[in-house]
Amino acid sequence: MLAGKVAIVTGGGRGIGRAIALGMAAEGAAVMVVDIGASLAGGGEDAGPAQEVVAEIEAMGGAALASTLSIVEPANGERIVAAAVARFGRLDAVVNNAGILRDTMFHKMSFVDWSDVLQVHLTGSFLLSRAAAAQFREQNAGAYVHMTSTSGLIGNFGQANYSYCVISCEADADCPWLLCSTDIVADGWPGPQSGVA
């Protein structure tokens, strides 16, 4: 299903994003691993995680490219898509997995903690998806995968900002995005049999 396809995976240097990138590569996709290498709270930058996943994919015989461009910068969505297309000749999927956490009680949450989480989860996903849309229209094909969580469905202590982000698209009946939960596997998505849980 993924052989010969090209995917961009944000947050692909660690955790779920890393598993998605490796799983897609194992199924034959070329993968652009986008990760600034920040901490879970969004601090710092490190090119290592993205480059390490690319090295793992290449060691498996796959094709991959690393990017440490921040998805929250408006021009970077276009740059990321252009780099993927320049390297691999097309783009078939965008997996918007990047995210940060700034957990604190709602009444104590600073605007910066609210805003930074929304910037990565929502604005970053929007900017990259919008950039990919032109390529998808030109090819007359393409897929978006946006992550959600039970934190958006039932809430979680200290995660008002994160919960808002992960439920936002799901709450919009007109949203054209395909949602893939961290708790379930979407139809046709590489499941546990291919190393992606």
N, C-alpha and C positions, 0 to 999 in steps of 0.2 A: 504494500500500500504506500509506503514512503520511499521506495527505491526511486532514485532519480529526482526526488523533490528537494526543495531548498527551504530551510526554515531559519527564522531569527528567533532566538530564545533570550529574553531579558532575564537578568538575575540568574544567568546560566552557569555562573562560576561556583555556586555552592548549593547545598540543600536540594529542594525539589527541582529547581531550575537545572541543576547539574544532572540530576537523574533523567529529566526530560531530554536534555541535550544528548546525553549518552544513549538513551533509549532510541531516540530518533535516528542517531547515527548508526546504531546497531541494526536498524531496520532499513538502512541504505540512504538516508537523507544526508545532504550536505547541510552543515549547521553553522550559523554565525552566532557565536557566544558573546552576548553583550552583558558586561558586568563591570562596574567601576571598582569593585572590590571593597566596598564600604562595609562597616560593621553592621550588625542587625539593627542598630539604632541610627544608621546612616552616616556615621562619622568615618573620616579617613578615605583614602583611595589606595588601591593596590592592584596592579596589573596581573599579579600572579594567579589568582583564581581562574580568570578567563583563559589565560595562556595555558594553565595546567589542564583544563578540560579539552582545549584544542589539541594539546599534545597527546592526551589519552585517546581522543577520536582518531587522530592520525596514526597512533600506534596500533589501532584496530584496523587500519587500512582505509579509514574514512577521510572525508574532506571537511575541513573546518577553518574558520577564521575568527579571530578575537577582536572585540572592540571594547574600549574603555570609555567611550563617549557617554556622557550623562543623558538619559532619556528625558530629563526635565528641562533641558535647554531646547527652545523651539526649533532651531535649525538642525539639531542633531538627528531628529527623526529622518529627515531627508538624507542626511549624510550616511546614516546607518543603512538605509534601504539602498542608496546608490552604491555603497561599498559591496553589499551582498550581491547585487545584480552585476556589478563590474567583475566580481570574482567568479560567480557561479552561473551567470547568464539569465537568471530568472529568480523569482521569489514566489513560493507557494503557500507559506504559512508564517504568521507572526504569533508567537506565544508570549503574551504579556504577563510575565511571572514576577518581575522585580518588585520588591517591596521592602519597607522598613517598619519597625515597631517603635513606638514611644508610649508605652503603657503608663497610665496614671489615671487617678479618679477624675471624672469629667469636670467637677467643680474646681479642681486644682490644675487642669490641663492648660498649658500656655498656648497662646496663638501659634507660636513657632512649632510646637509639637503637633498641633492640629494640622497646620498648613504643610509642614514638611512631609507628613504621611500622605496627605491628599496629593501633593505634588508628584510623588513617586508613583503611587498606585493609580490615581485617576489621570492627572495631567500627562504623565509620562506615557501611559497606555494610549491616551487620545492622540498625542503628538506622533507616536510611532505608527499607530493604526491609520491615521490620516495620511501620513507619508506613504504607507504601503498601498493605500487605496488606488492611487494612480496606476501603479504597477499591476495590481490585480485587475483593474478595469481594462488595461491594455492587453493583458493575457486572457481576459474573460474568465478568470478563475483566481481563487485565493481563499484562504481561511484565517480567521482570527480565533485565538483561544485566550480567554481571560480567566484568571483564577478567582475563585470565591472560596468561602469558608463557612463553617457553621457559626462562626463569630458574627457573620452578617445576618444569619437566619434567626438565631436565638440570643445573640449578644454574648459578651464576655466581660468579666470584671476588668475595669481599667482600660478598655479598648474601644471607646466611643469613636475615635478617629479611624481606626482600622475597620471596625464594624461598618461604619458609614461607607467606606471605600468598597469593601467587598460585596455589599448588597446593592450599591448604586445602580449598576447596570441591570442586575436581575430584577430590580423594582420597576424598571422602565419597560413597559410592554412593547414599545417600538424599537427596542435595542436590537440591532442586527448582529451583535456579537455572539459567538458560541461561547458558552460558559463551561469551564471544566473545573470542578470542585477539587480541593485537596483531599476531600473525603470520598469521592466517587470517581469513576473513570467514565468519560464521555463515550458514547457509541462510536466505534471505529478508532478510538485513540489507543496507542500502544499500552496495554495493561500489564499486570504483573508477569505474564508469560514472557514479556520482552524486557523485563528488568525495570519497568517504570511502575511504581505503585501510586 
